[in-house]
Structures are given as C-alpha cells and as structure tokens.
Amino acid sequence: MPVFQESCAEQIQAQTIIIIHPGSMYLRMGRASDLNPCTLLNAVARRRLPGGVEYKDSFLPALVPRTKELTQTMEESRLHVSHTLQSCLQSDGRRRYATPPQQIAAFNRRSNPEVLSPSKTEWIKTDKDIIVGDDILSLNPDDHFNIHFPYKRGELNVHSGPGGSLKAVMADLKTIWEYVLTDKMNIPLRDLKHYRAVLVIPDIYNRQYLRELTTLMLCEIGFGACFLLQDHVAATFGAGLGYACVVDVGDQKTSVSCVEDGISHRHTRVRMDYGGGDITLTFLWLLQKCAFPYKSCDPFDKLDALLLNQLKKDFCHVDLNICGSQEKTFIVRKPKRQTEKYTLQVGDECLVAPLSLFQPELFKVTGTHNVHIQRRSMGDPEDPHDENYLRETSRRSMKENLEQALEMQEEVVAPAAVGEEEVNVDAIDTAPIALSNRDVDARDFLVGPQQLLGLDHAILQSIDRCPSEDLKRKMSSCILVVGSGMKFQGIGMWLHNRISLQIPYMYRTETLDIITQPKEMDPGITTWKGAAILSCLESALELWIGRQEWERFGVRILRERAPFLW
C-alpha cells in the first residue's frame, strides 16, 4: 500500500513539472509524466509593420559563395572520403566498389520529372500578427512576415538585425513557450504558478543568458519554480548511464563532453558550429555534382529546405554493404504548383555526406565553423561572491597562513626568504589558473587547417582532458550519441572503428560501447526524457528556485542551487 501511494504522489508531481528542451530547429516540451514531448518548429513569425525591414532566419545554415579555392578543398576532401570507402570491405569480405559520378550524372541528366495532379495544399490566409511553430510552413512567402529562430548554432540567436536583441529573443521564447502551454498542453497561463519548469541548457553556457532565461520563466511567464539542467547531464539520465562521453549532434551544432555522476567536467566540453543542417547542404552539393534533376531546388526556400532534410534522412547511411548506384524517387509538392515526381540515381554520395562529420572540410560549403569551450567567468556585478571573489580571498588567506607560519619560524628562516615565499604563494595560486587558462582560446581542441575539428578528434581530445587516468579509461569505454543530427544506419560502427584505432593504448578497455539508440528510444528525445526523470527524483528537491527567492537573491541563488559549477 505505501508503495502505491508513493507512486501516485510521484505521478501527480510529474504532471505538474514542465520539461523545456529548445534546439536550433525544434522545441521539445511536455509534462514530465508524458511518454513523448510535444515537438514543433522552434520559430515564430511576426507580421512586418508597413515600411518595416524584412528579416527571415533561414531553415538551413547559410551557404557561402563557392570560390575556386573552396571548391578545390571540398573536392579533395570528397576524394579522400571516397578512397577510404573504396578501401573498406563488405561484411562478406569482398572489396567495396563505387559507380563513377560521371555515370550517375549521365543518368540524372536524362531524368525528367513525372507531372502528377496539382497539389491540394494551399497557403494559409490569416489575420493573426503572430504565427508559431509548424504553421509557419503554410505561410505564403509573399505575406509580410518576419521569421525568427530564437536559437542558432546551439545558442541564443542574438544578432544585429531586426529582432536580434537579447530582449527580442526573450520575447520570442515567451511567445513560443506560452503558445505550447496553452494551445498544445491546454494549461491556462493563470495556473502556471502551480507548475514547475526544468529548462535544458547547453553544456557550454553563457551566464548572462541563463540569468535572463531564469527571469523569463519565473517573472515573465510565471512558473512557480524552476531549475536549469545541462543537456549532456540530462542525456546520461535519459540513457540510464552513470558515466559517458556524450556526443550531441543537433541541427546546427555538435557538442562533446565527459559526464560522470551528474557532473559535466568543464575542461572536456567542446562545441563545434556544424550539425545536421550542414550535412544536408553537403549532401545537396554532392547531388548537384551528379546532376541533381530537381534543378530549381532552392535551399533558402523553406519547403525545399525541409525536402532536402527529408532526402538526407531517407537516402543517407553508412552501410558498407550497399555499393554502386541506387535508383531513388521523391515527390515535390508546393501550393499552387504542379506536383512533380523525380527519379534519380545516387551512389557513394549517400555515405560521403554523413562521413563529413569526420572530414569537416566538406562543411566549408556553409562557411567557417568555430570551436567553443567553457570560458572562465569575468565576474558578475550582481554576485559579489562569484568565483573571482572566492579565488582572491583564498589567495589572501593562503598568504596570511604562510606568513604566520614564517613568523613562528623566524629564527630558522632568513628574512629574505619571506619575499620568496610570497612569490611562491602566488605561484601556487596561479598555477591552476594558468592550467585552466590554457582553454581561454580553444587551441587545444583545434585540429587541421582553419580551425576545423572532426567528430572523432573532438571525442578523443575531450576524453584526454579528463582530470584522472581512471576517468579517461572509463570514458574511453562508453560513448553516448544523442540528438537528431546523426541518425544514420551504420554510423555507430564507423565511429567505433575510428575511435578504437586512435585511442591511446593505456586507455583501451575490453569493450568500447557506442550507444546510438539508448533504451531503444529516439536519440532526439533522450535528453528531454533524462530531464523528466531527474526532475522527479528526491535529490532534485533541493534544486528548485522559487520566484520570491529569485527576486530577492538574483543570480546568487543560481550559484547556490544550480546542479553544475556556476
């Protein structure tokens, strides 16, 4: 009987906890008791004022002009991956073979679309000034709407254009989250004081943004309480793992860090500005090299962007047993346009595109891609006891203690030694700072030309930055892949082979687990599910921050309560 009562209490508690996991492309949001979250496009369209400046965030990363040097670099990278694939064996031991791109292009040039009945879909006509989520796809491009994605490359999309200020981004988030709460989850806004929220944040976070997001949830939207949770930590809870090197491949970013017992080790965190959207555009470039028959395809058109994403999901894989050319079909449907059915041939392009994660020079089609690490706090005027204060006070106390010890040993130690000891004290204090400051620029993580870092190198270097040999060995045995950007058949085995070949001998273990589908669930919702599980645990009770506490103590309460080192 007591067990039954406890489970009932947990169930009621789970129904009043809202889990929010925003991404660059999609938002996942739902009750902790839900089996799956509500998933929708993480975007808002606002009607443009007369004479207002037009602004539309693209559904895919922006393309850069293809210079001769750029094309040459990408072609060299494509050939490198193609030659690697041709040296691989099929499961029966036979060598792989590939159909030459010229032969595939000859077929595709002869392929003409089959015209089907006109599309029955129509652009929606609306009097609303604000459209949220998937309904944006039905908006007529000629209507005067600006489109904003609040997140870009895994971080808040703050920019210098219209609607790009931090305040405007927060207003967009408020609009989207309140829409989901009221329209999708049927929760009146006036009842939110009875609900609590968990916000999943990037593993590499910006303290100013976290402060604004907490204010948004507690003071603007009006949740009764909230706490923030790093995405990689949530992923380990979702997969049921005590430790793992977490690889999160999203639509516009790829991040790696080592997590143990709910702690993401700061120096192991790295985020690269490429993801599933960049793979999509690399795939388009490869298709166009083979005379892609849908010649009017425009990646800046929202419907074409979604079509290209779907083609990537349907066609791309890393199955070495599939050789030569394959015939594929797809249908292009657009409002007030004839529906067309295309037939084309594809070859190793379907493997080369996913493998661009390991050959990131192919991502140059979308420009330069930065590498981000967790930077040291420069201090917060609202938090007088931030880490800079703690570091300075600990330095002072160390000096005072050593000076007292020196005074007691005055007859033994020469006066000149006191000055030397003071220098040594500073050296003792600054040594760990110098060690941690090595990551102020991301040079330790940069491999290859132009700051491009492949996924396998990012994983290996993240593991190498673990604080102990034992932890390095543990992380080398378990790699958890989450996110929707790397869901390709066979890529787990490819990653396994890449890592096992390069991992230092002293860290090798009997087994290397690459988990690409934890607990048989969609890796895209693993992080959301983990946040839901954690929010209902007894240990989470001390993490909640209430509105009155936040208004009274501000950012100081985050340093006290946050389940990560503030």
KEDREN-577754 format. One line per 3 residues: number of its first residue (from 1); their letters; for each residue x, y, z of C-alpha. Coordinates in pm, 1 decimal. Layout:
BEGIN
NUM	a	X:Y:Z ~ ...
//
This chain:
BEGIN
1	mpv	0.0:0.0:0.0 ~ 269.7:257.9:86.1 ~ 440.0:180.2:-246.5
4	fqe	116.3:251.2:-431.8 ~ 70.6:583.5:-251.2 ~ 427.0:685.0:-325.1
7	sca	391.4:607.2:-696.4 ~ 66.4:807.4:-707.0 ~ 237.5:1103.4:-544.0
10	eqi	523.3:1081.2:-794.6 ~ 275.7:1064.3:-1082.5 ~ 87.6:1373.9:-961.7
13	qaq	418.7:1554.2:-915.0 ~ 532.4:1458.6:-1267.9 ~ 210.9:1600.1:-1416.3
16	tii	290.6:1945.5:-1276.1 ~ 651.9:1960.6:-1399.9 ~ 711.3:2102.3:-1748.4
19	iih	1032.5:1999.7:-1929.2 ~ 1156.8:2251.3:-2190.3 ~ 1433.2:2147.1:-2431.6
22	pgs	1486.0:2413.6:-2701.7 ~ 1706.0:2345.8:-3004.1 ~ 1820.2:2537.0:-3310.5
25	myl	1548.9:2374.6:-3524.2 ~ 1291.9:2212.1:-3295.1 ~ 1149.0:2268.4:-2948.5
28	rmg	1063.7:1968.6:-2731.9 ~ 828.5:2048.0:-2446.4 ~ 593.3:1846.0:-2229.8
31	ras	500.0:1721.5:-1884.2 ~ 749.8:1501.7:-1702.4 ~ 475.3:1234.6:-1698.6
34	dln	436.8:1235.9:-2079.5 ~ 569.6:943.3:-2282.0 ~ 691.4:1179.0:-2557.3
37	pct	725.8:1557.3:-2569.6 ~ 536.8:1791.1:-2798.6 ~ 783.1:1862.9:-3082.0
40	lln	745.8:2164.6:-3308.4 ~ 949.7:2407.6:-3515.2 ~ 1130.0:2639.7:-3272.6
43	ava	1038.0:2957.1:-3460.8 ~ 797.5:3249.6:-3458.7 ~ 671.1:3461.1:-3749.3
46	rrr	570.4:3821.0:-3678.9 ~ 377.6:4041.1:-3921.6 ~ 600.8:4316.2:-4053.2
49	lpg	492.0:4673.8:-3990.2 ~ 434.4:4890.6:-4300.1 ~ 774.8:5005.8:-4418.2
52	gve	947.0:4768.7:-4176.2 ~ 1275.7:4593.7:-4254.1 ~ 1238.5:4241.4:-4392.9
55	ykd	1415.9:3970.0:-4193.3 ~ 1390.1:3592.4:-4224.0 ~ 1609.0:3338.5:-4046.6
58	sfl	1681.0:3052.6:-4287.1 ~ 1571.7:2693.9:-4217.3 ~ 1915.3:2566.8:-4320.3
61	pal	2258.2:2720.2:-4249.5 ~ 2361.4:2993.6:-4491.6 ~ 2566.1:2894.8:-4797.2
64	vpr	2883.7:3082.5:-4886.4 ~ 2999.5:3174.2:-5240.8 ~ 3188.6:2884.5:-5395.4
67	tke	3528.5:3020.4:-5488.4 ~ 3777.2:2815.6:-5686.9 ~ 3984.3:2750.0:-5372.9
70	ltq	3677.4:2645.2:-5173.1 ~ 3559.0:2404.4:-5442.7 ~ 3907.3:2256.2:-5473.7
73	tme	3937.1:2199.9:-5098.0 ~ 3596.3:2032.5:-5082.0 ~ 3670.9:1816.8:-5387.0
76	esr	3997.1:1697.5:-5227.4 ~ 3806.5:1609.2:-4910.1 ~ 3538.1:1427.3:-5109.9
79	lhv	3802.4:1221.1:-5289.9 ~ 3972.0:1141.3:-4958.9 ~ 3647.4:1001.4:-4814.3
82	sht	3567.6:816.6:-5141.1 ~ 3909.6:648.1:-5144.9 ~ 3866.9:547.2:-4779.1
85	lqs	3529.5:390.7:-4862.4 ~ 3674.4:201.4:-5159.8 ~ 3942.8:51.8:-4935.6
88	clq	3675.5:-83.8:-4698.9 ~ 3537.4:-437.1:-4708.0 ~ 3179.2:-558.9:-4715.8
91	sdg	3057.3:-790.9:-4440.2 ~ 3131.2:-1095.8:-4660.5 ~ 3494.2:-987.8:-4706.1
94	rrr	3464.5:-856.4:-5060.8 ~ 3604.3:-514.5:-5152.8 ~ 3355.7:-232.6:-5196.6
97	yat	3300.5:-84.3:-5538.8 ~ 3154.3:250.8:-5644.1 ~ 2980.5:375.0:-5957.2
100	ppq	3169.9:673.9:-6105.0 ~ 2987.8:1007.8:-6050.3 ~ 3004.2:1073.9:-6426.5
103	qia	2797.0:761.5:-6497.1 ~ 2539.0:860.1:-6234.2 ~ 2529.3:1216.1:-6370.9
106	afn	2462.0:1084.2:-6721.8 ~ 2150.6:900.6:-6594.1 ~ 2030.0:1200.4:-6391.8
109	rrs	2063.6:1439.2:-6687.7 ~ 1827.0:1219.3:-6887.3 ~ 1576.4:1200.5:-6599.6
112	npe	1271.0:1422.7:-6642.6 ~ 1008.2:1473.7:-6370.7 ~ 673.5:1299.1:-6394.2
115	vls	391.3:1551.1:-6353.6 ~ 125.1:1437.7:-6108.3 ~ -205.7:1601.6:-6018.0
118	psk	-172.9:1956.8:-5879.5 ~ -116.3:1988.0:-5506.6 ~ -430.3:2033.3:-5299.5
121	tew	-245.8:2220.8:-5026.3 ~ -293.7:2597.5:-5005.6 ~ -108.0:2880.0:-4835.1
124	ikt	-299.1:2971.8:-4521.9 ~ -469.7:3310.8:-4503.2 ~ -456.5:3459.3:-4157.3
127	dkd	-541.9:3778.5:-3975.2 ~ -304.5:3690.7:-3693.0 ~ 3.0:3901.9:-3637.7
130	iiv	198.1:3616.1:-3479.3 ~ 234.4:3258.2:-3606.6 ~ 423.7:2996.7:-3403.3
133	gdd	579.9:2661.0:-3487.3 ~ 490.1:2436.0:-3780.2 ~ 214.7:2670.5:-3904.3
136	ils	494.0:2893.9:-4038.6 ~ 545.6:2638.2:-4315.6 ~ 198.6:2717.5:-4453.8
139	lnp	254.3:3093.3:-4465.1 ~ 263.1:3245.2:-4812.1 ~ 620.2:3371.4:-4875.1
142	ddh	468.9:3686.6:-5024.3 ~ 291.3:3770.9:-4696.9 ~ 468.3:4032.9:-4489.8
145	fni	604.2:3819.4:-4206.0 ~ 947.8:3818.4:-4048.0 ~ 1065.4:3475.7:-3930.6
148	hfp	1282.1:3436.9:-3619.5 ~ 1453.0:3128.3:-3476.3 ~ 1545.0:3210.8:-3112.0
151	ykr	1831.6:2959.0:-3116.1 ~ 2113.0:2930.6:-3369.3 ~ 2418.4:2705.6:-3360.6
154	gel	2306.8:2577.4:-3019.9 ~ 2299.4:2918.3:-2850.3 ~ 2060.8:3214.2:-2830.6
157	nvh	2034.2:3380.4:-3172.2 ~ 2143.6:3732.1:-3071.3 ~ 2238.8:3938.0:-3378.3
160	sgp	2245.1:4296.2:-3507.1 ~ 1942.1:4264.0:-3738.4 ~ 1571.9:4327.0:-3665.3
163	ggs	1453.8:4123.0:-3366.5 ~ 1809.1:4025.1:-3280.2 ~ 1849.0:4191.5:-2940.2
166	lka	1854.2:3974.5:-2626.9 ~ 1526.6:4133.7:-2517.9 ~ 1363.3:4048.7:-2853.6
169	vma	1488.4:3687.4:-2838.0 ~ 1340.4:3653.8:-2488.0 ~ 1008.2:3790.2:-2618.3
172	dlk	1014.3:3527.3:-2896.2 ~ 1080.5:3249.5:-2645.5 ~ 796.8:3374.0:-2423.6
175	tiw	559.4:3373.6:-2722.0 ~ 657.1:3021.2:-2831.2 ~ 652.8:2862.8:-2483.6
178	eyv	319.7:3021.8:-2389.7 ~ 171.7:2903.2:-2720.3 ~ 275.1:2543.1:-2645.1
181	ltd	144.8:2564.7:-2287.9 ~ -196.8:2698.4:-2386.2 ~ -259.9:2551.1:-2733.8
184	kmn	-77.8:2218.1:-2719.9 ~ -85.7:2127.9:-2349.3 ~ -412.5:2302.4:-2251.3
187	ipl	-263.1:2473.7:-1945.5 ~ -410.6:2819.7:-1872.0 ~ -137.0:3075.5:-1805.3
190	rdl	-304.4:3177.7:-1478.7 ~ -244.5:2822.8:-1345.6 ~ 130.6:2824.3:-1409.2
193	khy	203.7:2922.9:-1050.2 ~ 108.9:2563.5:-964.4 ~ 358.0:2425.3:-1217.4
196	rav	735.6:2395.3:-1209.5 ~ 968.6:2403.0:-1510.0 ~ 1302.4:2242.4:-1596.6
199	lvi	1494.7:2418.5:-1873.7 ~ 1757.4:2215.0:-2057.8 ~ 2053.8:2443.6:-2131.9
202	pdi	2364.9:2396.0:-2349.3 ~ 2657.5:2219.9:-2186.8 ~ 2869.2:2526.6:-2268.4
205	ynr	2658.4:2807.5:-2128.8 ~ 2658.0:3185.9:-2120.4 ~ 2591.5:3311.1:-1765.0
208	qyl	2413.7:3627.9:-1879.0 ~ 2173.6:3425.1:-2094.5 ~ 2098.6:3186.7:-1806.4
211	rel	2010.3:3479.3:-1583.6 ~ 1769.5:3617.4:-1844.0 ~ 1613.1:3274.3:-1905.0
214	ttl	1552.8:3220.8:-1532.6 ~ 1387.9:3564.2:-1508.6 ~ 1176.8:3475.9:-1812.3
217	mlc	1046.2:3153.0:-1657.8 ~ 981.1:3284.6:-1307.7 ~ 889.3:3651.7:-1353.4
220	eig	761.1:3682.1:-1711.6 ~ 584.4:3351.4:-1774.8 ~ 509.2:3287.8:-1408.7
223	fga	613.4:2930.7:-1323.1 ~ 603.9:2853.2:-951.5 ~ 963.2:2730.2:-952.4
226	cfl	1232.3:2618.5:-1194.8 ~ 1583.5:2488.0:-1229.5 ~ 1836.5:2463.3:-1512.8
229	lqd	1996.4:2138.7:-1630.5 ~ 2284.7:2086.4:-1874.5 ~ 2188.2:1885.2:-2181.6
232	hva	2471.4:1629.7:-2157.8 ~ 2393.4:1554.6:-1793.4 ~ 2024.8:1506.6:-1883.2
235	atf	2129.9:1273.0:-2167.3 ~ 2307.1:1035.7:-1927.0 ~ 1992.5:1019.4:-1709.6
238	gag	1782.0:950.7:-2018.8 ~ 2014.1:665.7:-2121.0 ~ 2040.1:530.1:-1765.7
241	lgy	2419.5:567.5:-1751.9 ~ 2636.8:667.2:-1457.3 ~ 2911.4:796.7:-1685.0
244	acv	2966.5:851.7:-2056.9 ~ 3143.7:1066.1:-2311.7 ~ 2832.8:1237.5:-2451.0
247	vdv	2816.7:1334.1:-2818.7 ~ 2517.8:1555.0:-2904.3 ~ 2467.0:1617.7:-3277.0
250	gdq	2189.6:1870.1:-3333.3 ~ 2072.4:2055.6:-3640.7 ~ 2334.6:2331.7:-3624.6
253	kts	2588.2:2226.0:-3361.5 ~ 2780.3:1924.9:-3237.4 ~ 2893.8:1913.8:-2875.3
256	vsc	3104.1:1670.8:-2673.0 ~ 3179.6:1641.6:-2302.0 ~ 3257.1:1378.8:-2039.7
259	ved	2989.4:1330.6:-1772.5 ~ 3028.6:1131.4:-1452.0 ~ 2771.0:1103.8:-1171.5
262	gis	2570.6:1400.8:-1297.7 ~ 2872.8:1630.5:-1341.9 ~ 2994.7:1752.1:-1681.9
265	hrh	3369.9:1809.8:-1648.4 ~ 3432.3:2166.7:-1755.4 ~ 3759.5:2120.9:-1943.6
268	trv	3619.7:1834.6:-2151.9 ~ 3341.3:2046.4:-2305.4 ~ 3364.7:2149.5:-2668.9
271	rmd	3106.4:2266.0:-2921.6 ~ 3153.5:2285.4:-3298.0 ~ 2937.7:2504.8:-3521.7
274	ygg	2817.6:2228.5:-3751.2 ~ 2537.2:1972.3:-3738.6 ~ 2263.1:1800.2:-3933.5
277	gdi	2180.7:2109.8:-4140.2 ~ 2540.3:2128.8:-4264.5 ~ 2527.6:1758.7:-4359.1
280	tlt	2209.6:1835.8:-4559.5 ~ 2380.1:2111.8:-4758.9 ~ 2691.0:1899.0:-4813.0
283	flw	2459.4:1626.4:-4947.3 ~ 2297.2:1881.8:-5181.3 ~ 2642.5:1982.3:-5311.5
286	llq	2724.3:1614.7:-5375.6 ~ 2390.2:1560.7:-5553.0 ~ 2444.1:1866.8:-5771.5
289	kca	2782.4:1728.6:-5875.3 ~ 2587.4:1429.2:-6007.8 ~ 2333.8:1644.0:-6199.4
292	fpy	2055.3:1655.7:-5939.5 ~ 1740.8:1654.0:-6159.1 ~ 1543.3:1895.1:-5934.4
295	ksc	1728.2:2193.2:-6084.4 ~ 1510.9:2467.3:-5931.7 ~ 1577.2:2343.8:-5575.5
298	dpf	1644.8:2645.3:-5351.6 ~ 1781.3:2569.1:-5001.7 ~ 1664.2:2916.3:-4888.9
301	dkl	1303.2:2817.7:-4967.6 ~ 1150.4:2669.3:-4650.4 ~ 970.2:2384.5:-4829.5
304	dal	1279.7:2292.1:-5030.1 ~ 1484.7:2304.6:-4710.0 ~ 1250.6:2054.4:-4543.5
307	lln	1252.3:1838.4:-4857.5 ~ 1634.5:1830.3:-4857.1 ~ 1634.6:1733.2:-4489.2
310	qlk	1392.6:1451.7:-4568.2 ~ 1604.0:1330.8:-4863.6 ~ 1906.1:1318.5:-4632.9
313	kdf	1711.2:1108.9:-4379.3 ~ 1573.3:875.4:-4647.9 ~ 1883.9:832.0:-4863.7
316	chv	2191.9:873.3:-4641.4 ~ 2350.4:585.6:-4448.1 ~ 2688.3:431.4:-4360.4
319	dln	2611.3:74.3:-4469.0 ~ 2926.3:-57.1:-4637.7 ~ 2730.2:-345.8:-4793.6
322	icg	2541.6:-104.0:-5020.1 ~ 2761.6:-48.1:-5325.4 ~ 2718.6:104.9:-5667.3
325	sqe	2430.0:320.0:-5784.7 ~ 2079.4:302.6:-5635.7 ~ 1764.9:434.7:-5801.0
328	ktf	1553.3:660.8:-5578.4 ~ 1236.8:864.7:-5618.8 ~ 1097.6:1168.0:-5439.5
331	ivr	798.6:1398.4:-5482.0 ~ 799.0:1780.1:-5476.5 ~ 469.8:1929.6:-5353.8
334	kpk	412.3:2303.3:-5329.9 ~ 91.2:2507.2:-5304.7 ~ -44.6:2628.3:-5640.2
337	rqt	227.4:2434.6:-5823.3 ~ 222.0:2110.3:-6017.1 ~ 328.1:1810.9:-5811.6
340	eky	636.6:1650.4:-5963.2 ~ 785.7:1305.0:-5911.7 ~ 1160.6:1278.9:-5970.7
343	tlq	1371.1:969.1:-6031.7 ~ 1744.7:983.8:-5977.7 ~ 2046.8:766.6:-5917.3
346	vgd	2270.9:806.7:-5613.8 ~ 2595.4:634.9:-5526.2 ~ 2850.6:684.8:-5251.6
349	ecl	2724.2:1042.8:-5206.7 ~ 2484.6:885.7:-4955.0 ~ 2780.9:773.7:-4743.5
352	vap	3011.8:1069.2:-4801.6 ~ 2758.2:1322.3:-4663.1 ~ 2725.2:1162.1:-4313.3
355	lsl	3100.7:1098.8:-4301.9 ~ 3161.8:1473.2:-4340.7 ~ 3134.8:1473.3:-3958.6
358	fqp	3480.0:1311.7:-3968.0 ~ 3602.9:1519.7:-4264.5 ~ 3470.9:1866.7:-4170.6
361	elf	3643.8:2040.2:-4464.5 ~ 3330.9:1931.9:-4654.9 ~ 3132.0:2170.1:-4433.3
364	kvt	3308.4:2467.5:-4589.2 ~ 3002.5:2487.4:-4815.9 ~ 2841.8:2667.2:-4517.7
367	gth	3140.5:2884.1:-4429.4 ~ 3371.7:2888.3:-4129.2 ~ 3287.0:2690.1:-3819.0
370	nvh	3411.1:2799.8:-3479.2 ~ 3506.6:2581.7:-3185.9 ~ 3370.7:2687.9:-2845.8
373	iqr	3485.0:2596.9:-2495.4 ~ 3362.6:2693.4:-2146.4 ~ 3532.8:3022.4:-2066.1
376	rsm	3624.3:3145.2:-1721.0 ~ 3378.6:3389.1:-1565.0 ~ 3491.7:3750.2:-1591.8
379	gdp	3289.1:3836.1:-1282.0 ~ 2929.6:3934.8:-1222.1 ~ 2841.5:4271.8:-1063.9
382	edp	2520.0:4117.1:-925.3 ~ 2710.3:3838.4:-749.7 ~ 2965.9:3979.6:-503.3
385	hde	3076.2:3627.7:-408.4 ~ 3144.5:3497.5:-759.3 ~ 3437.8:3268.0:-840.4
388	nyl	3675.1:3563.7:-883.3 ~ 3598.3:3676.2:-527.0 ~ 3645.4:3323.8:-394.5
391	ret	3975.5:3287.6:-579.4 ~ 4108.7:3619.7:-449.3 ~ 4003.0:3553.4:-88.6
394	srr	4151.5:3204.3:-95.0 ~ 4478.3:3352.5:-224.9 ~ 4478.5:3610.1:55.3
397	smk	4410.3:3351.2:325.2 ~ 4686.7:3126.2:191.7 ~ 4928.4:3418.6:209.3
400	enl	4823.7:3504.7:564.2 ~ 4859.0:3145.3:685.4 ~ 5202.9:3111.3:532.2
403	eqa	5313.2:3447.7:673.1 ~ 5204.2:3336.1:1022.9 ~ 5395.8:3012.6:983.9
406	lem	5700.3:3205.6:869.9 ~ 5680.4:3440.1:1170.9 ~ 5675.4:3137.7:1403.9
409	qee	5988.0:3004.3:1232.0 ~ 6156.5:3346.9:1220.8 ~ 6472.6:3225.2:1387.3
412	vva	6513.4:2944.8:1130.8 ~ 6415.6:3122.2:809.7 ~ 6622.0:3415.1:682.8
415	paa	6428.3:3744.4:624.3 ~ 6497.7:3731.3:250.2 ~ 6307.6:3403.4:228.6
418	vge	5981.7:3574.7:325.5 ~ 5966.3:3760.5:-4.8 ~ 6045.0:3440.1:-191.0
421	eev	5767.1:3261.0:-5.1 ~ 5523.2:3533.1:-108.1 ~ 5623.9:3480.8:-469.6
424	nvd	5578.9:3108.6:-423.3 ~ 5234.7:3158.8:-275.1 ~ 5129.3:3348.8:-585.3
427	aid	5283.8:3077.3:-797.1 ~ 5090.6:2808.5:-606.9 ~ 4768.6:3002.5:-653.0
430	tap	4814.2:3094.3:-1015.9 ~ 4937.6:2754.5:-1129.9 ~ 4588.9:2604.5:-1150.1
433	ial	4465.9:2929.4:-1307.1 ~ 4736.4:2905.4:-1572.4 ~ 4635.1:2544.0:-1629.0
436	snr	4270.9:2634.3:-1673.7 ~ 4352.4:2944.2:-1875.1 ~ 4504.0:2725.3:-2142.8
439	dvd	4148.8:2682.9:-2267.1 ~ 4072.1:3055.4:-2294.0 ~ 4144.9:3010.1:-2660.9
442	ard	4043.7:2672.9:-2797.5 ~ 4383.3:2581.7:-2939.3 ~ 4392.1:2250.7:-2750.7
445	flv	4084.6:2143.7:-2943.9 ~ 4184.1:2274.0:-3287.5 ~ 4299.8:2019.1:-3539.5
448	gpq	4368.9:2069.4:-3908.0 ~ 4352.1:2382.9:-4119.0 ~ 4121.4:2675.7:-4044.9
451	qll	4007.0:2559.7:-3701.7 ~ 3816.3:2257.0:-3828.3 ~ 3770.9:1975.6:-3579.4
454	gld	3635.0:1637.2:-3681.7 ~ 3398.6:1448.3:-3453.1 ~ 3640.6:1165.1:-3372.7
457	hai	3919.8:1410.5:-3284.3 ~ 3681.0:1612.3:-3065.8 ~ 3585.7:1295.2:-2874.1
460	lqs	3944.8:1181.9:-2826.1 ~ 4061.0:1524.4:-2709.8 ~ 3762.3:1563.2:-2478.5
463	idr	3850.0:1231.0:-2312.9 ~ 4217.5:1331.7:-2293.7 ~ 4121.2:1640.8:-2092.1
466	cps	3958.8:1434.5:-1813.1 ~ 4122.5:1506.5:-1475.1 ~ 4235.0:1148.2:-1396.8
469	edl	4368.5:840.2:-1574.7 ~ 4087.6:626.3:-1433.9 ~ 3823.9:863.3:-1570.3
472	krk	3991.8:866.8:-1912.2 ~ 3974.9:487.0:-1916.0 ~ 3605.5:488.0:-1818.7
475	mss	3512.3:747.2:-2081.1 ~ 3704.8:552.7:-2345.1 ~ 3472.3:257.0:-2285.2
478	cil	3134.0:433.0:-2318.0 ~ 3032.0:690.4:-2580.5 ~ 2669.6:804.1:-2586.0
481	vvg	2536.7:960.9:-2908.0 ~ 2219.9:1173.5:-2879.2 ~ 2043.5:1435.3:-3088.5
484	sgm	1870.7:1408.2:-3425.2 ~ 2163.4:1508.2:-3647.9 ~ 2344.9:1173.3:-3661.3
487	kfq	2066.9:918.6:-3711.4 ~ 2231.2:727.3:-3996.7 ~ 2229.8:349.2:-4027.6
490	gig	2577.4:210.6:-3955.7 ~ 2740.3:531.7:-3833.6 ~ 2782.9:387.4:-3483.2
493	mwl	3009.5:111.7:-3618.4 ~ 3207.7:366.4:-3822.7 ~ 3256.9:581.8:-3510.9
496	hnr	3354.5:268.6:-3314.1 ~ 3626.3:184.3:-3566.5 ~ 3757.5:541.8:-3583.1
499	isl	3782.3:574.0:-3203.9 ~ 3920.2:226.2:-3134.0 ~ 4200.6:278.8:-3387.4
502	qip	4308.5:612.5:-3238.5 ~ 4253.5:569.9:-2865.5 ~ 4582.8:555.3:-2666.2
505	ymy	4684.6:202.0:-2566.9 ~ 4683.0:275.3:-2191.5 ~ 4313.8:376.9:-2201.1
508	rte	4187.3:84.1:-2407.8 ~ 3936.8:-146.8:-2242.4 ~ 3792.7:-483.5:-2340.1
511	tld	3476.4:-324.0:-2474.7 ~ 3400.4:10.0:-2635.6 ~ 3026.9:77.8:-2627.0
514	iit	2894.4:326.8:-2882.9 ~ 2531.1:383.3:-2781.8 ~ 2337.7:542.7:-3067.8
517	qpk	1986.4:440.3:-2963.9 ~ 1970.7:438.5:-2582.8 ~ 1694.1:221.5:-2439.7
520	emd	1558.8:171.0:-2794.5 ~ 1426.8:528.3:-2796.9 ~ 1466.9:807.9:-3049.3
523	pgi	1804.5:971.0:-2965.8 ~ 1641.1:1306.5:-3038.1 ~ 1435.0:1285.2:-2717.7
526	ttw	1693.0:1116.3:-2488.6 ~ 1791.9:1447.4:-2330.5 ~ 1430.0:1556.5:-2278.2
529	kga	1348.0:1217.7:-2122.7 ~ 1650.7:1241.0:-1891.8 ~ 1543.8:1584.3:-1766.9
532	ail	1195.3:1442.0:-1697.2 ~ 1343.9:1152.5:-1496.9 ~ 1576.8:1375.5:-1295.2
535	scl	1303.0:1628.9:-1213.9 ~ 1103.3:1363.2:-1025.4 ~ 1391.0:1230.1:-815.8
538	esa	1407.6:1308.8:-446.7 ~ 1754.3:1457.5:-496.6 ~ 1602.3:1724.2:-725.2
541	lel	1400.1:1875.4:-438.0 ~ 1691.5:2098.5:-335.0 ~ 1744.0:2230.1:-689.9
544	wig	1417.0:2421.5:-731.1 ~ 1432.3:2801.8:-730.4 ~ 1114.4:2990.6:-642.1
547	rqe	1011.6:3329.4:-775.5 ~ 1044.3:3509.4:-441.0 ~ 1393.5:3364.5:-388.6
550	wer	1494.9:3472.8:-737.8 ~ 1362.5:3827.5:-691.7 ~ 1537.7:3855.8:-355.2
553	fgv	1875.9:3692.3:-421.4 ~ 1906.5:3701.4:-802.1 ~ 2196.9:3524.3:-964.9
556	ril	2347.2:3429.4:-627.0 ~ 2078.6:3163.2:-582.9 ~ 2185.4:3006.8:-915.1
559	rer	2537.7:2967.0:-784.0 ~ 2394.8:2801.0:-471.9 ~ 2136.2:2573.7:-635.4
562	apf	2246.8:2504.2:-992.8 ~ 2340.1:2135.1:-1046.1 ~ 2660.2:2247.5:-1222.9
565	lw	2959.5:2460.5:-1128.8 ~ 2841.0:2820.1:-1174.9
//
